[in-house]
Amino acid sequence: MGTFDTGFEEFFLTMEDLLPPPDHVLIPWTGIFPGEAHSPPYKKEMRDGVIANGYHEGVRFMKNEFTGNMGIWVTWMNVPNPGPTGSSPDFTRGRIIPNRLFPIHVEGQTFHNGQDFNPYLAYFDVPKLSDLGYPTYDGQSHFPVFIADTAAFGPPGIRLRGNYVYQLTLIDQDGNGWQVRANFAVAP
């Protein structure tokens, strides 16, 4: 859970709180990208950011954590498994997610008690670093995904209590795909 506003400024600032400089850099209105080179493992970076900022981690949230400027987030770090070897902003030779797989398209929606809540939860591409002005590398050592929703994006007047699902799909340029499903509940 973190701050979130319908103008999205707080969304981007919370992303930066979770993965702060110097290891990561916020490119305004685009996302979090590589900062200073840092070594793996990368799997715990997101968890460490949640803990450092004192955000509520769990699957059960109170209504006030889903209204106003608050939202329910799902975040994760994508890492190669095992991935080819090449250069990235973090090293000259190591395991990477190759450039040819980018952009990776992400889209998804939120369901509430099995009904459509927010059909526009996510619709964006994770770009190639070269498209953002980074020098040419063979790929990325890791990249984050941040998804958040709040009552403001749901149907007006809906009773918020209940079970929610974020249903997301990621598709790379080779046509490979992944489905991510995050379940949570909102109580009174």
N, C-alpha and C positions, 0 to 999 in steps of 0.2 A: 504494500500500500504506500502511496506517496501522493504528493500534491499534484494537482492536475487542474488546468482551467480550459474552458472551451476555446480560448484564444491560442492555446498550445504553448505559450511562452514558458509556463511553469513545467510543462511536460519535458521540454528540452533541458531546462535547468536541473530537473530531477535526474535525467539521464546522466548529466555531467557529475552530479553528486554520487551516483552509483559507480561510475568509471571516470574518476577525476584525472586531471593533468598531474604529472607530466606524461604518464604512460598512455593516456588517451586524450584526444582533442575533440571538442564540440565544434562541428561546422554548422553554423546556424541554419535552421530549417531543413537540415539534411540528416544529421545524426552524429554519432560518436565514431571516430576513426582513429587510426594509429597516431600516437604521439611519439615520445622518446622510446627507443628500442628497449624492450624488456623480454626476459627469458620465460619460457614455459615453466610450470604448467599454467594454463589460462582458465581452466575449468572453475576455479574457486574465486575468480575476480569479482563476479557478480554477487556471489554470496557475501564476500567480504564487504562490498559496498552497501549491501542491505543492512548488515550488522553495524557497520561504522556509522550509518545514518539513523539507526534506531527504528527502522521501518518495521511494521508488523508483518511478519511472515507467517503464512498459514493458509487454510482453506475455508475458514469461517470468519466473517467480518460483520461488523455492526453497520446499521443503516447510515450512520453519520460518516463512515469511512468510504461511502459510495455516493455521497451527495456533496453539494457545495463545491469547494475546490479540491475535494479528495476523490481518489479513484483507486480501483483495484488493478494492479499491474501483474503481468506475467513477463518475465525476462529470462533470457538464457544466452549462453555463449556457444557459438558454433566453432568447432575445432576439427582439424583433419583427423580422420581415423581409418587407416594410418596416414593416407595422403601421399602424394609424390613429394620428392625433395626439390627445393628450389629456394630462391631468395624472397624475402618479405621485408617490410619496414622494421621487423624485429631481429632479423639475422641474415647473413649472407647465404647460409645453407641450413635448411631444416625442413620439417614437415609443413606443407602448405595446402590451402584450398586454391587450386590453380585459377588463373585469370580467365581462362576459357569458359568457366562455369558462371561468370558474372556477366550481366546483372542477374541476380537471383530474385525472382518475383515472389512477393509475400502478399497473400490476401486472406481475409477471414471475416467472421461475423460472431456476434454474441447471441446466445440463446438464453432465455429465462423460462424455467419450468417447461422446457421443450418447445417454446414458441419463440419466433424471431423477436429479438430485443434491439439489436443494432446491426443492420446488414452492412454497415460501413466501418466495422472495427479496424480493418487494415486493408490497404491497397497501395503498395509501394514496391520499389525495386531497391535492392542492396547493390549499389553501383560498383563498377571496377574502380580501383583507386586511381588509375590513370585518368579517368573521367573527372576526377576531383582535383587534378593538378599535381598528384603525387608522382615522383619519378617512377620509371618503369621497373616493376618487380615481377617475379614469376607468379606471385599470388599473395594471399593473406594467411598469416599464421593463425588468426582467429578473428571473428567478428560477432558483435552482439546484436540481439534483436530485443526491442522494447515494445510491448503492447500494453495499452491501458484503456479502460472504459470507466464511465461514470454515469449516474442516473440521468444527467442532462442529455445524453445521446439516445436514451430509450424513449418509448412511447409516452406521451404526456399522461399524467395521472395514474400511471401503473403502480400497483402495490409492489414495492421493491423486495419484500421478503421472499425468499425462495432459493432455488438452485440455479446456478448459472454455468454456462460452458462457453469458453472461447474456443472456436474451431478454426484452425489456421492451416493453410497449405503453403509450402515453399516449393518452387519449381526452378531448377537451374537451367542453363543454356544447353545442356545435354538431354534435357527432358526428364531428368530424374526428379522425383518429388518426395516430400516428407509431409506428414500430417502431424500437427501438434494440437493436442486437446488439453485444456486446462479447466478443471472443475473447481468451483467455489460456491459458498452459500452466503447469503445476506440475511441476517436476523434482525429483529426489531431494535 
